[in-house]
Amino acid sequence: MQTKVVTNDEANLRLDKWFKKHFPSLPHSRLEKLIRGGNIRVDGCRCKSNHRLEKGQKIRIPPFEIREHIIKKPRIIIPQKKFIDLILNSIIYKDEKIIVLNKPPGVAVQGGSKQKEHIDGILDYLKFEYKTKPKLVHRIDKATSGILVLARSKDVTVKLIDAFKKSLIDKIYWAIVIGSPEKNSGIIDAPLIKQTGKYFDKTEVDFSVGKRSISEYRVISGLSKKFTWIELIPKTGRTHQLRAHCSFIGTPILGDNKYGGKLTSLTNINKDELFLLARGIRINLNDIGKNIFYSPLPKHMKDAFEYLGFDESEGQSFG
């Protein structure tokens, strides 16, 4: 049996991420089994894989874990300068506490098996005058563009993650949907569950075992019931929540092939983009100076607005 102590740099890291850092060859499925079986413990206690570690905590590692640790180092992927410049040019605000990005569509926030370039992989290039890199405190889908906030210190990271959990951060999304909702405004209260298969993953409404998920919506403008510009306010933060909820009420987001919004009716518009924008965010914390941020329309949505005759000045802002 081996014991390792959580260092200062590892504070607030998830338990599964800690193991990925120290034992990169250990399969995730095997790690989950060890955690569920209580073979891995933190300060002598059972923990889930998403447990946030604290400095000084002791992690118990079973002996066979060491034998399975292959010395082979993971292949280091050096990010392309073009991608680094893209993210650097996406910064719309920076102070001593936070960095705010206007994330371009098609850019992943975190990596995956087929995702070589992502924001999490280039955080070292966003340190600027600091010695430590900023941290992710929330995520938006790869296909979704808009506001993404990074924390520049550990204490701000903890505060912002806690603020997201306690709904102290308000978000506004803009979307162009196919069709028109039955009502001009409403609340979508439909529980969601993530279904994962060998070749797909999708979030679906399931009233028996799904987690409660709530989204508010408001129609801003529409065209003959064919396309509608709506404002969405997520009250919970499930994977693909807004995309699944829009599909559930019969108005899938334009360009969303996964949830029924395949683009077939607009011409001269980029058909490979999702028409969903993380438009604005408001951080309700006293010790964050500037706390309201807005993202401009990305090119494909701006082109669609002009084509459909939508006036972006009609969109609501934070009061």
N, C-alpha and C positions, 0 to 999 in steps of 0.2 A: 504494500500500500504506500502511495506517495502523496505528499501534501504540498501544495503550492500556495503562496500568499499573493493576493491581489495587490498589484503595485498602484502607485498614484496615477500613472498614465492609463491604467485599466479601469479606473473607477467609472461607474455608470455603464460599463459594457455589459451586454447581455451574456448570460452564461454560455449559450451555444456559440456566440461570436468569439468568446474567450477561448473555447476549445478549438474553433476553426483557426484561430491565431496560433495556438500552441501545438495543435495536432492536425495540420491541414489534410493529412491523408485519411483521417478517420471519417468514414461515411456518415452522413447526417442521420440516416435511418438507424445506424448502430448507436450513435450518440443518444438519440431520443430514447431508444430502448434501455440504455444504461441509466439515463436520468429517471425514466418512469419506474425502473426497478429499484431505485434508491441506492444504486451502486456508486453514484456520484453525489456528493453532498457538499453543502456550503455551511461552514461553521457547525458541522454535525447534523444539519437539517436537510430534509428533502426539499428540492426546489424544482420549479418548472424551467424549461429551456429559455423562456423569456425573462427570467429573473435578472434584475439589474444588480450588478456587483458593487460592493463598496470597498474602499481602500482598507487593506488589512485583513479582509476576510480570508479564511482558509478553505481551499478547495481540495476535497479528498478524491484521489484518482485511483481506481482499482489497478492492481499490478498488470493484468493482461492488457490494459490500456497502453502501457509502456511498450509491451512487446509488439503491439499492432502499429506503433508509431514508426512509419517508414522514414528513413533519413532523407530520401529523395525530396528535394526542395521543389515547391510549386513553380511553374514557369512564370517569370515576371513579365508582365505586359507593360511596355513603355507607351504611354498615351501619345497620340500624334499631336504635334504643335497646333495643327488646324483645329482640333477639338478643344485643346486648352484655351486657345484664343477665342473660340466661340463662347465658352463659358465665362471667361474674363470679360468679354464684351457684353455679356448678359447681366452684369451687375448693375442694379439701378439704385442701390443704396448701401453704404458701409459706414459704420462707426465703431467704437471700441467694444460694443457688445454683440452686434449682429451684422450679417451680410444678407442682403435680399437680392435674389436673382429673378429675372424674367425668363424662366426656363423655356427654351425653344421646343416646339413640338418634335417628337421623334427622339428626344434625348432621354435616356434612362437615368433615374435617380440612383439606383443601385444595380449591381451586376447580377448576372445569372449565368447559366451554363453556356448560353450562346451570345451573351452580351459582353463584348470586350471593352467598350468605352462607356463610362457612366460617371456621373458627378462624384459619387462616393470615392471613385478611384483617382480623382485628381485634387482632392482636398488639400494636399500638400502644396499645391500651386496657389492656394487661396489664403495662405498664412499671412502674407504681406509683412508687416513689421512684427508680428507675433512669432514666438518659437513653436507654438503648438498649432496644429491645423484646426479649422472649424469643424463643428459636428452637425450632422443631420438631426433635426428635431421633428420633422414630419415628411411625408412623401406625397407625390402626385404621380399619376400614371405616365408611362413613357409617351403615350400618344397625346396627352393633355399638355397644353402650354400654360404659362402663367406664373404666379407668385410662388416662390419657394424660399423659406427662411432658414438660414444657418446660424448657429450660435458660436461665438468666438471664444468662449471660456467655459469651464466646467460648471461653475455656479449658474451661469445663464442657461446652459444646456439643461440642467436639472429643472430650473424654473419654467422654461418653455415646454419641456415634455410634460411636466405636471399641469401646466396651464392648458395644454391640449386635452389632457385626460379630464380635466375639470370643466371643460367647455368655456374657458376664459378667453378663447380666441375665436373670433367670428370670421366666416369666409363667405364670399359671394362668387358664384360661378355663372358664366354666360354660356348658353348653348343654343344652337339651331337644331330644332327637332323636326322630324317628318310627321306631318299631321298637326292636329291641334288638340290640347287637353279639353275635356268636357267642361271644366270650369276654368275661369281666368286666374284663379289662385287656389292653393290648397296645401294639404299636408299629406305626404305619402308615408304611411306607417306600415311598412311591409318587411318582415324579418328576412334576413339574407343568410345564405350558407355558401361557402366556396366549394365547388365541385372540382376535383382534380383527377385527371386521367393520364394515360401515357403520352398522349399527344395534345392535350388541351387542359386548360383550367378556366373555369367560368363561375361567376357568382349568380346564384339563382334565388328567387323568392321561395321560401319554405316555411309555412305557418306552423309546422309541427316541431321542427328542430332548429330552425334558423334563429340567429341572434337579432334582437330588436334593432331596427334600422329606421331612422326618420329623416326625411328630406322635405323642406318647404320649397314651393315653386310659385312663380308669378309670371304670367304672360306679359311680355313687353310690347311685342308687335307681331302681326301675322299677315300672311298673304293667302287669301281664299282657302283657308284651312289646309293648304298644301305644305307650307313650311312656316314654322313659328319660332320666334326668338323668345326664349324664356330665361328667367333668372332663377338660379337654384341656390338654396342655402342648406348645406348638410348639417344636421344636428348630431349625427353620429359619424364615425369614420371607418366604415367597412370598405374592404377592397371592391373597387368598381361600383361603389354604392350608387352614384348618380346615374351611371350608365344602365345599371340593372333596374333602377326605379323608373327611369324614363321609359324603358322598354315595357315595364310592368303596366304602366298606365296607357300604353298603346301609342306612345310618341317617342320612338327610339331616336337617339342623337344621330344627326347626319354624319355619314362616313364611318359609323360604328358597325363594321361587318359582324363582329362577335355577338352583338345584341340586337341585330335586326335593322340597323340603320344604313344599309348599303346604299351608296350614292349612285343614283341612276338618272336623276331628273335635272341636274344642273349641268350646264355646258361651260366650257372654258374655266372651270374651277378645279383645283387640285383634288383628284378623287382618292388620293392615298392618305388624306389627313382626317383627323377627328375634329369635329366642329364643337369643341368644348374648351373653355378658357377659365382658368383659375383667376378670375378678374380682380378680386380684392381681398385683403386680409386686414383685420384690426386686432391688435394685441392689447388686451385689457390688463396690463401690468403697470403699476406706477413707476417702477424703476427702468422701464424701457422708454427712452426719450421719444423719438418719432415712432408712432405706433400704427399708422394707417398707410397702406401701400396699394397701388393699383397697377395693373398690367395693361399695356395697350393691346389692341387686336393684332394677332399674328397675320401675316400676309394672306393666307388662304381664307381666314375669316373676314378680313377687311374686304377682299375681293367679293366674297359671298354677300356681305352687307350691301355693297354697292350694287351688285347684280339683283338682289331682292328688294332693294329700296329701304333698308333699315337705317335709322338714324341713331348712331351710338350715343348721342347726347340724351336720348330718352332713358338710358339705363340708370338704375338707381345707385346711389353711392351711400356710404355709411353716414348716418345722421350725426 
